[in-house]
Structure formats: structure tokens, C-alpha cells
């Protein structure tokens, strides 16, 4: 069974940086899509970024160059480098995996991690 384990969430002040990590295991497909989706209380899940095994990347518009998604050489670990964090970035950040066309929207993913909390304060 696919397992996704996120780490790296923390509480930071506005303008700070964090790097989230996600380790995937239990999958059999050689081609897949991984990404990050976030959710704030009372709001729907919001796609952040995705990366496919061929390296193709998609970002949400709100990232505006502040976030960078990457993967290791084995492809099973992805990262989200978040710079210039703002209070509106406060959310639970979920690592996700899918096996269809790779895009950053939540609909691209069928498997989800437990999430890691990012809190940005003034």
C-alpha cells in the first residue's frame, strides 16, 4: 500500500523559510506524479505544486516564485522549499501521489500523507 510521510512543518515568522520533505513507499508503478496540496481550516484543499518522474513541474499561481518543488535521484523523495512565507501560507501541507497525468491540482492525486503543519505568524 502506498505510504507518504511528510516532515518539516513548523511555526515561523513572516518572511521565514521552511523545507518540507516527503518519502514515498509501497508503490509499484515506475511512472508517477507527486506533489503538495495544502488546506486551511474551513477551506478546500488547494494544490501547490507537482513533479513527475520525468521532471515536469507545475506550480499554483499563488506560489509566485517563492516555492520550489524538487525530487531526489531515486524519485521517491520530494521536497518543497518555501521562502518568504506569509500568514496566508498557514495550512496543513499534504504530500500526495497519483498515477495519471501529473498536475498540481488535488484531482491529480489518489494517495495522501497525514500532513505537516505550517504556521506563519506576524
C-alpha positions as CSV (number, residue, x, y, z in Angstrom):
1,X,0.0,0.0,0.0
2,X,1.3,3.5,-0.9
3,X,2.6,5.4,2.1
4,X,3.5,9.0,2.1
5,X,5.3,10.6,5.1
6,X,5.8,14.3,5.3
7,X,8.1,16.2,7.6
8,X,9.5,19.7,8.1
9,X,6.5,21.7,9.1
10,X,7.0,24.3,11.8
11,X,5.9,27.7,13.1
12,X,7.8,30.6,11.6
13,X,7.5,34.3,11.3
14,X,6.5,36.2,8.2
15,X,9.4,36.1,5.7
16,X,10.9,32.9,7.0
17,X,11.7,29.8,5.1
18,X,10.9,26.1,5.5
19,X,11.7,22.9,3.6
20,X,9.2,20.2,3.6
21,X,10.1,16.6,2.8
22,X,8.0,13.6,1.7
23,X,9.1,10.0,1.5
24,X,7.0,7.7,-0.7
25,X,6.9,3.9,-0.4
26,X,4.8,0.9,-1.2
27,X,4.1,1.8,-4.9
28,X,4.7,-0.5,-7.9
29,X,4.4,1.9,-10.8
30,X,7.7,3.2,-12.3
31,X,6.0,6.4,-13.5
32,X,4.0,8.6,-11.1
33,X,3.2,12.1,-10.0
34,X,4.0,13.5,-6.6
35,X,3.1,16.9,-5.2
36,X,2.0,19.1,-2.4
37,X,-1.5,20.2,-1.5
38,X,-2.4,22.4,1.4
39,X,-5.6,23.0,3.4
40,X,-6.5,25.7,5.9
41,X,-9.4,25.3,8.3
42,X,-12.7,25.9,6.7
43,X,-11.3,25.9,3.2
44,X,-11.0,23.4,0.4
45,X,-7.7,21.7,-0.5
46,X,-5.5,23.8,-2.6
47,X,-2.9,22.5,-5.0
48,X,0.6,23.9,-4.5
49,X,3.0,22.1,-6.8
50,X,3.6,18.8,-8.6
51,X,6.5,16.9,-10.1
52,X,6.5,13.9,-12.3
53,X,9.1,11.2,-12.6
54,X,10.2,12.8,-15.9
55,X,10.9,16.0,-14.1
56,X,8.0,18.1,-15.4
57,X,6.8,20.6,-12.8
58,X,3.6,22.6,-12.3
59,X,3.0,25.3,-9.7
60,X,-0.1,27.1,-8.4
61,X,-0.2,30.7,-9.3
62,X,-0.1,31.9,-5.7
63,X,3.5,30.5,-5.4
64,X,4.8,33.5,-7.4
65,X,8.3,32.2,-7.4
66,X,8.6,31.7,-3.6
67,X,8.3,27.9,-3.6
68,X,10.3,25.3,-5.3
69,X,9.5,21.6,-5.7
70,X,12.2,19.0,-6.3
71,X,12.9,15.3,-6.1
72,X,15.9,13.2,-5.3
73,X,17.6,10.9,-7.9
74,X,15.6,7.9,-6.8
75,X,12.4,9.9,-7.4
76,X,10.7,8.6,-4.2
77,X,11.5,11.7,-2.1
78,X,10.2,15.1,-2.9
79,X,10.8,18.5,-1.3
80,X,9.1,21.8,-1.1
81,X,11.4,24.7,-0.4
82,X,9.3,27.6,0.8
83,X,10.8,31.1,1.0
84,X,9.3,34.4,2.0
85,X,6.5,32.8,3.9
86,X,3.3,34.8,4.5
87,X,0.5,34.3,7.0
88,X,-1.8,33.2,4.2
89,X,0.6,30.2,3.7
90,X,-0.5,28.8,7.0
91,X,-2.1,25.4,6.4
92,X,-1.7,21.7,6.7
93,X,0.6,20.7,3.8
94,X,-0.1,17.2,2.4
95,X,2.2,15.2,0.3
96,X,0.3,13.4,-2.5
97,X,0.8,10.8,-5.2
98,X,-1.0,10.0,-8.4
99,X,-0.6,7.8,-11.4
100,X,-2.3,9.7,-14.2
101,X,-1.4,13.0,-15.9
102,X,0.7,15.0,-13.5
103,X,-0.6,18.4,-12.4
104,X,-0.7,20.3,-9.2
105,X,-4.4,20.2,-8.6
106,X,-5.8,17.9,-5.9
107,X,-7.7,15.9,-8.6
108,X,-4.4,14.6,-9.9
109,X,-3.7,12.6,-6.8
110,X,-5.2,9.5,-5.3
111,X,-3.0,8.9,-2.3
112,X,-2.3,11.3,0.6
113,X,0.0,11.6,3.5
114,X,-1.0,12.7,7.0
115,X,0.1,16.2,6.5
116,X,2.6,18.5,8.2
117,X,1.5,21.8,9.7
118,X,3.0,25.1,8.6
119,X,2.1,28.1,10.6
120,X,3.3,31.6,9.7
121,X,2.9,34.3,12.2
122,X,3.3,38.1,12.2
